[in-house]
Amino acid sequence: MAGSTHASTALITRHRGGFPRGLTWVTREGEAELDTGLDLGIHRMVRGERIQDSPSKETAWILFSGQAEVELEGARASVTRASLFEEAPTVVHVPAGARVRIEATSEEVEWAVVSATNPKAFAPRIFFPQDIQDELRGKGLVQDAAVRTVRLAFDANNRPEGAFVVGEVINYPGRWSSYPPHHHAQTELYHYRFTLPQGYGHAELGDDVYKVKQYDTVKILGGVDHPQVSAPGYGMYYLWVVRHQPSNPYRGFEFTEEHRWVLDAQQQGWKPGNAGGR
């Protein structure tokens, strides 16, 4: 388990007022402080607006909301998403140099954009919602206090040439996620949304705890434990992106030993009025 970091650079809060139309970069590869090796931006479009790009980096567009027409290397698809919380995303994933065209076909469309330097070639692909399964984690453990939904779009198994992993977590109200505390050698980003605009949660980074709100982003350095919790009444969503290391791709995480016992369904933890429970 790793220790503390710096709130001023680990927690990015400057977008709490919302994102304007167009592409707004939240964090960039190569930053002077707490460089995660990743670019993360939010792109808000209006009906009829087009993106025509041949990016210089490996890039993924993750659909947050709205409807759009995507043309990828000549193939076209209509994609839509009405809810971050109830529906899996569409993810457009391309290597550097691929030709991408996106046109907004609803009044508003919002994408998260992730990119990173990667000279490797691979086939461009659209991951549709039916390709991305909901995985329920934590059921039956510690009184269901860490039940959450995890969605994995792609990782080293299905995109071995890629530079990063993309997934989502639906953190249920008052519950924990990324729990029990775990860590991995690779850097990571979390970007947050809530079911209500005043929603909030707490993000642990080692021994530091940060209050996270709508539109916040957290940088997670390698080796740092990073469990999360949402306030009761508020569903918390976060996009998570892990940057592979050149000779050490992300293939999972390590639990912090002192909290590993919560993975045993026979040990549900202390309950009020139950003096014998652990």
DRENMARBA-612145 format. One record per residue (C-alpha): x, y, z; residue number from 1; residue in three letters. Coordinates in pm, whole numbers, m for minus. Layout:
DRENMARBA-612145
+--------+--------+--------+-----+------+
!      x !      y !      z ! pos ! code !
+--------+--------+--------+-----+------+
!      X !      Y !      Z ! NUM !  ALA !
...
+--------+--------+--------+-----+------+
end
This chain:
DRENMARBA-612145
+--------+--------+--------+-----+------+
!      x !      y !      z ! pos ! code !
+--------+--------+--------+-----+------+
!      0 !      0 !      0 !   1 !  MET !
!    134 !    339 !    m92 !   2 !  ALA !
!     93 !    661 !    100 !   3 !  GLY !
!    m15 !   1015 !     35 !   4 !  SER !
!     m1 !   1252 !   m261 !   5 !  THR !
!    m92 !   1619 !   m320 !   6 !  HIS !
!   m457 !   1733 !   m332 !   7 !  ALA !
!   m380 !   2032 !   m555 !   8 !  SER !
!   m265 !   1807 !   m837 !   9 !  THR !
!   m424 !   1467 !   m760 !  10 !  ALA !
!   m780 !   1605 !   m741 !  11 !  LEU !
!   m889 !   1818 !  m1037 !  12 !  ILE !
!  m1189 !   2033 !   m938 !  13 !  THR !
!  m1174 !   2325 !  m1179 !  14 !  ARG !
!  m1460 !   2195 !  m1397 !  15 !  HIS !
!  m1728 !   2174 !  m1127 !  16 !  ARG !
!  m1926 !   2441 !  m1309 !  17 !  GLY !
!  m1964 !   2208 !  m1608 !  18 !  GLY !
!  m1794 !   2174 !  m1944 !  19 !  PHE !
!  m1847 !   2420 !  m2231 !  20 !  PRO !
!  m1924 !   2323 !  m2589 !  21 !  ARG !
!  m1623 !   2180 !  m2770 !  22 !  GLY !
!  m1328 !   1981 !  m2643 !  23 !  LEU !
!  m1196 !   2063 !  m2295 !  24 !  THR !
!   m882 !   1887 !  m2181 !  25 !  TRP !
!   m883 !   1790 !  m1813 !  26 !  VAL !
!   m535 !   1642 !  m1791 !  27 !  THR !
!   m258 !   1580 !  m2044 !  28 !  ARG !
!     14 !   1325 !  m2101 !  29 !  GLU !
!    353 !   1468 !  m1997 !  30 !  GLY !
!    226 !   1711 !  m1733 !  31 !  GLU !
!    489 !   1835 !  m1490 !  32 !  ALA !
!    306 !   1711 !  m1180 !  33 !  GLU !
!    163 !   1362 !  m1127 !  34 !  LEU !
!    188 !   1266 !  m1492 !  35 !  ASP !
!    m34 !    965 !  m1558 !  36 !  THR !
!     77 !    930 !  m1920 !  37 !  GLY !
!   m281 !    991 !  m2034 !  38 !  LEU !
!   m485 !   1264 !  m2199 !  39 !  ASP !
!   m843 !   1300 !  m2075 !  40 !  LEU !
!  m1091 !   1547 !  m2217 !  41 !  GLY !
!  m1466 !   1607 !  m2240 !  42 !  ILE !
!  m1615 !   1692 !  m2580 !  43 !  HIS !
!  m1964 !   1844 !  m2586 !  44 !  ARG !
!  m2137 !   1871 !  m2923 !  45 !  MET !
!  m2466 !   2008 !  m3058 !  46 !  VAL !
!  m2682 !   1869 !  m3336 !  47 !  ARG !
!  m2510 !   1880 !  m3673 !  48 !  GLY !
!  m2164 !   1938 !  m3531 !  49 !  GLU !
!  m1895 !   1710 !  m3671 !  50 !  ARG !
!  m1561 !   1575 !  m3557 !  51 !  ILE !
!  m1329 !   1472 !  m3840 !  52 !  GLN !
!  m1003 !   1347 !  m3701 !  53 !  ASP !
!   m700 !   1138 !  m3773 !  54 !  SER !
!   m543 !   1150 !  m3426 !  55 !  PRO !
!   m169 !   1144 !  m3371 !  56 !  SER !
!   m217 !    922 !  m3065 !  57 !  LYS !
!   m414 !    612 !  m2978 !  58 !  GLU !
!   m757 !    750 !  m2891 !  59 !  THR !
!  m1086 !    634 !  m2742 !  60 !  ALA !
!  m1416 !    823 !  m2747 !  61 !  TRP !
!  m1655 !    706 !  m2472 !  62 !  ILE !
!  m2016 !    812 !  m2528 !  63 !  LEU !
!  m2162 !    971 !  m2214 !  64 !  PHE !
!  m2494 !   1092 !  m2353 !  65 !  SER !
!  m2682 !   1169 !  m2672 !  66 !  GLY !
!  m2702 !   1024 !  m3020 !  67 !  GLN !
!  m2442 !   1034 !  m3295 !  68 !  ALA !
!  m2341 !    891 !  m3630 !  69 !  GLU !
!  m1991 !    741 !  m3631 !  70 !  VAL !
!  m1791 !    667 !  m3943 !  71 !  GLU !
!  m1479 !    463 !  m3885 !  72 !  LEU !
!  m1255 !    371 !  m4175 !  73 !  GLU !
!  m1556 !    382 !  m4408 !  74 !  GLY !
!  m1799 !    185 !  m4188 !  75 !  ALA !
!  m2095 !    373 !  m4035 !  76 !  ARG !
!  m2296 !    319 !  m3720 !  77 !  ALA !
!  m2563 !    508 !  m3527 !  78 !  SER !
!  m2497 !    511 !  m3153 !  79 !  VAL !
!  m2698 !    640 !  m2858 !  80 !  THR !
!  m2691 !    658 !  m2479 !  81 !  ARG !
!  m2963 !    792 !  m2251 !  82 !  ALA !
!  m2813 !    709 !  m1909 !  83 !  SER !
!  m2462 !    670 !  m1770 !  84 !  LEU !
!  m2605 !    468 !  m1483 !  85 !  PHE !
!  m2848 !    235 !  m1657 !  86 !  GLU !
!  m2679 !    171 !  m1991 !  87 !  GLU !
!  m2339 !     49 !  m2106 !  88 !  ALA !
!  m2138 !    285 !  m2326 !  89 !  PRO !
!  m2035 !    290 !  m2687 !  90 !  THR !
!  m1655 !    320 !  m2715 !  91 !  VAL !
!  m1479 !    415 !  m3038 !  92 !  VAL !
!  m1116 !    297 !  m3015 !  93 !  HIS !
!   m854 !    370 !  m3279 !  94 !  VAL !
!   m476 !    366 !  m3329 !  95 !  PRO !
!   m284 !    676 !  m3427 !  96 !  ALA !
!   m361 !    781 !  m3783 !  97 !  GLY !
!   m701 !    616 !  m3817 !  98 !  ALA !
!   m976 !    818 !  m3985 !  99 !  ARG !
!  m1273 !    897 !  m3762 ! 100 !  VAL !
!  m1585 !   1103 !  m3833 ! 101 !  ARG !
!  m1848 !   1171 !  m3566 ! 102 !  ILE !
!  m2165 !   1375 !  m3621 ! 103 !  GLU !
!  m2405 !   1472 !  m3342 ! 104 !  ALA !
!  m2763 !   1375 !  m3432 ! 105 !  THR !
!  m2934 !   1479 !  m3107 ! 106 !  SER !
!  m2957 !   1825 !  m2952 ! 107 !  GLU !
!  m2659 !   1757 !  m2724 ! 108 !  GLU !
!  m2393 !   1487 !  m2728 ! 109 !  VAL !
!  m2115 !   1436 !  m2477 ! 110 !  GLU !
!  m1805 !   1221 !  m2513 ! 111 !  TRP !
!  m1510 !   1151 !  m2288 ! 112 !  ALA !
!  m1190 !   1146 !  m2494 ! 113 !  VAL !
!   m884 !    946 !  m2385 ! 114 !  VAL !
!   m555 !    931 !  m2570 ! 115 !  SER !
!   m195 !    828 !  m2520 ! 116 !  ALA !
!    121 !    793 !  m2725 ! 117 !  THR !
!    137 !    450 !  m2884 ! 118 !  ASN !
!    320 !    368 !  m3210 ! 119 !  PRO !
!    162 !     22 !  m3238 ! 120 !  LYS !
!    m88 !    m47 !  m3514 ! 121 !  ALA !
!   m415 !   m228 !  m3452 ! 122 !  PHE !
!   m760 !   m248 !  m3607 ! 123 !  ALA !
!   m999 !     40 !  m3527 ! 124 !  PRO !
!  m1313 !    m81 !  m3354 ! 125 !  ARG !
!  m1643 !     36 !  m3212 ! 126 !  ILE !
!  m1738 !   m139 !  m2888 ! 127 !  PHE !
!  m2116 !   m132 !  m2872 ! 128 !  PHE !
!  m2318 !   m159 !  m2551 ! 129 !  PRO !
!  m2393 !   m525 !  m2619 ! 130 !  GLN !
!  m2017 !   m590 !  m2627 ! 131 !  ASP !
!  m1969 !   m452 !  m2275 ! 132 !  ILE !
!  m2114 !   m661 !  m1994 ! 133 !  GLN !
!  m2227 !   m543 !  m1651 ! 134 !  ASP !
!  m2034 !   m726 !  m1378 ! 135 !  GLU !
!  m2181 !   m720 !  m1027 ! 136 !  LEU !
!  m1902 !   m718 !   m769 ! 137 !  ARG !
!  m1914 !   m740 !   m391 ! 138 !  GLY !
!  m2246 !   m924 !   m360 ! 139 !  LYS !
!  m2265 !  m1127 !    m41 ! 140 !  GLY !
!  m1956 !   m968 !    114 ! 141 !  LEU !
!  m1945 !   m744 !    424 ! 142 !  VAL !
!  m2323 !   m700 !    439 ! 143 !  GLN !
!  m2333 !   m589 !     74 ! 144 !  ASP !
!  m2158 !   m265 !    170 ! 145 !  ALA !
!  m1941 !   m278 !   m144 ! 146 !  ALA !
!  m2188 !   m394 !   m408 ! 147 !  VAL !
!  m2128 !   m211 !   m737 ! 148 !  ARG !
!  m2145 !   m260 !  m1111 ! 149 !  THR !
!  m1824 !   m271 !  m1316 ! 150 !  VAL !
!  m1810 !   m246 !  m1694 ! 151 !  ARG !
!  m1492 !   m325 !  m1886 ! 152 !  LEU !
!  m1476 !   m196 !  m2242 ! 153 !  ALA !
!  m1130 !   m324 !  m2332 ! 154 !  PHE !
!   m801 !   m426 !  m2174 ! 155 !  ASP !
!   m484 !   m616 !  m2263 ! 156 !  ALA !
!   m685 !   m930 !  m2334 ! 157 !  ASN !
!   m900 !   m800 !  m2619 ! 158 !  ASN !
!   m681 !   m503 !  m2724 ! 159 !  ARG !
!   m327 !   m630 !  m2659 ! 160 !  PRO !
!   m162 !   m360 !  m2873 ! 161 !  GLU !
!   m337 !    m79 !  m2686 ! 162 !  GLY !
!   m170 !    162 !  m2445 ! 163 !  ALA !
!   m452 !    178 !  m2191 ! 164 !  PHE !
!   m760 !     11 !  m2041 ! 165 !  VAL !
!  m1108 !    168 !  m2036 ! 166 !  VAL !
!  m1392 !     82 !  m1799 ! 167 !  GLY !
!  m1671 !    224 !  m1584 ! 168 !  GLU !
!  m1795 !    178 !  m1228 ! 169 !  VAL !
!  m2149 !    240 !  m1105 ! 170 !  ILE !
!  m2106 !    308 !   m734 ! 171 !  ASN !
!  m2435 !    248 !   m552 ! 172 !  TYR !
!  m2554 !    509 !   m299 ! 173 !  PRO !
!  m2378 !    475 !     34 ! 174 !  GLY !
!  m2167 !    184 !    m90 ! 175 !  ARG !
!  m1797 !    137 !   m155 ! 176 !  TRP !
!  m1614 !     45 !   m474 ! 177 !  SER !
!  m1255 !    m38 !   m565 ! 178 !  SER !
!  m1287 !   m226 !   m237 ! 179 !  TYR !
!  m1127 !   m391 !    m48 ! 180 !  PRO !
!   m844 !   m139 !    m95 ! 181 !  PRO !
!   m626 !   m237 !   m386 ! 182 !  HIS !
!   m337 !   m102 !   m587 ! 183 !  HIS !
!   m140 !   m171 !   m903 ! 184 !  HIS !
!    187 !    m50 !  m1053 ! 185 !  ALA !
!     20 !    139 !  m1339 ! 186 !  GLN !
!   m119 !    495 !  m1321 ! 187 !  THR !
!   m493 !    556 !  m1350 ! 188 !  GLU !
!   m759 !    825 !  m1388 ! 189 !  LEU !
!  m1111 !    841 !  m1239 ! 190 !  TYR !
!  m1365 !   1090 !  m1378 ! 191 !  HIS !
!  m1687 !   1135 !  m1177 ! 192 !  TYR !
!  m2056 !   1199 !  m1237 ! 193 !  ARG !
!  m2352 !   1174 !   m996 ! 194 !  PHE !
!  m2723 !   1098 !  m1023 ! 195 !  THR !
!  m2797 !   1446 !   m885 ! 196 !  LEU !
!  m2579 !   1753 !   m943 ! 197 !  PRO !
!  m2523 !   1807 !   m569 ! 198 !  GLN !
!  m2409 !   1446 !   m521 ! 199 !  GLY !
!  m2071 !   1369 !   m376 ! 200 !  TYR !
!  m1842 !   1093 !   m256 ! 201 !  GLY !
!  m1500 !   1038 !   m110 ! 202 !  HIS !
!  m1189 !    909 !   m285 ! 203 !  ALA !
!   m904 !    757 !    m90 ! 204 !  GLU !
!   m554 !    788 !   m230 ! 205 !  LEU !
!   m336 !    602 !     14 ! 206 !  GLY !
!   m385 !    775 !    350 ! 207 !  ASP !
!   m538 !   1088 !    194 ! 208 !  ASP !
!   m914 !   1131 !    151 ! 209 !  VAL !
!  m1067 !   1376 !    m99 ! 210 !  TYR !
!  m1428 !   1487 !   m139 ! 211 !  LYS !
!  m1525 !   1436 !   m502 ! 212 !  VAL !
!  m1813 !   1608 !   m681 ! 213 !  LYS !
!  m1974 !   1633 !  m1023 ! 214 !  GLN !
!  m1718 !   1664 !  m1308 ! 215 !  TYR !
!  m1414 !   1601 !  m1084 ! 216 !  ASP !
!  m1117 !   1388 !  m1192 ! 217 !  THR !
!   m862 !   1210 !   m973 ! 218 !  VAL !
!   m510 !   1111 !  m1072 ! 219 !  LYS !
!   m394 !    783 !   m918 ! 220 !  ILE !
!    m25 !    705 !   m919 ! 221 !  LEU !
!    113 !    353 !   m933 ! 222 !  GLY !
!    112 !    162 !   m606 ! 223 !  GLY !
!   m147 !    384 !   m433 ! 224 !  VAL !
!   m457 !    225 !   m275 ! 225 !  ASP !
!   m773 !    391 !   m409 ! 226 !  HIS !
!  m1106 !    275 !   m259 ! 227 !  PRO !
!  m1410 !    497 !   m318 ! 228 !  GLN !
!  m1742 !    561 !   m141 ! 229 !  VAL !
!  m2053 !    756 !   m242 ! 230 !  SER !
!  m2274 !    952 !     m4 ! 231 !  ALA !
!  m2609 !    787 !     81 ! 232 !  PRO !
!  m2879 !    884 !   m166 ! 233 !  GLY !
!  m2640 !    955 !   m452 ! 234 !  TYR !
!  m2535 !    717 !   m724 ! 235 !  GLY !
!  m2175 !    781 !   m829 ! 236 !  MET !
!  m2036 !    700 !  m1173 ! 237 !  TYR !
!  m1672 !    706 !  m1265 ! 238 !  TYR !
!  m1487 !    640 !  m1586 ! 239 !  LEU !
!  m1160 !    462 !  m1515 ! 240 !  TRP !
!   m861 !    450 !  m1745 ! 241 !  VAL !
!   m538 !    264 !  m1666 ! 242 !  VAL !
!   m216 !    336 !  m1855 ! 243 !  ARG !
!    m13 !     25 !  m1937 ! 244 !  HIS !
!    356 !     34 !  m1856 ! 245 !  GLN !
!    576 !    m53 !  m2156 ! 246 !  PRO !
!    697 !   m383 !  m2011 ! 247 !  SER !
!    421 !   m429 !  m1753 ! 248 !  ASN !
!     67 !   m410 !  m1892 ! 249 !  PRO !
!   m220 !   m383 !  m1647 ! 250 !  TYR !
!   m367 !   m726 !  m1578 ! 251 !  ARG !
!   m536 !   m668 !  m1245 ! 252 !  GLY !
!   m465 !   m539 !   m897 ! 253 !  PHE !
!   m336 !   m648 !   m558 ! 254 !  GLU !
!   m548 !   m626 !   m244 ! 255 !  PHE !
!   m402 !   m467 !     66 ! 256 !  THR !
!   m336 !   m761 !    296 ! 257 !  GLU !
!   m488 !   m625 !    617 ! 258 !  GLU !
!   m830 !   m586 !    453 ! 259 !  HIS !
!   m828 !   m904 !    245 ! 260 !  ARG !
!  m1047 !  m1083 !    504 ! 261 !  TRP !
!  m1355 !   m901 !    372 ! 262 !  VAL !
!  m1341 !  m1121 !     60 ! 263 !  LEU !
!  m1449 !  m1416 !    279 ! 264 !  ASP !
!  m1829 !  m1441 !    272 ! 265 !  ALA !
!  m1816 !  m1624 !    604 ! 266 !  GLN !
!  m1686 !  m1305 !    769 ! 267 !  GLN !
!  m1953 !  m1039 !    726 ! 268 !  GLN !
!  m1807 !   m796 !    979 ! 269 !  GLY !
!  m1950 !   m641 !   1292 ! 270 !  TRP !
!  m2326 !   m593 !   1312 ! 271 !  LYS !
!  m2502 !   m384 !   1578 ! 272 !  PRO !
!  m2613 !   m606 !   1865 ! 273 !  GLY !
!  m2389 !   m890 !   1745 ! 274 !  ASN !
!  m2101 !   m899 !   1989 ! 275 !  ALA !
!  m1956 !  m1210 !   1831 ! 276 !  GLY !
!  m1935 !  m1076 !   1474 ! 277 !  GLY !
!  m1609 !   m959 !   1327 ! 278 !  ARG !
+--------+--------+--------+-----+------+
end
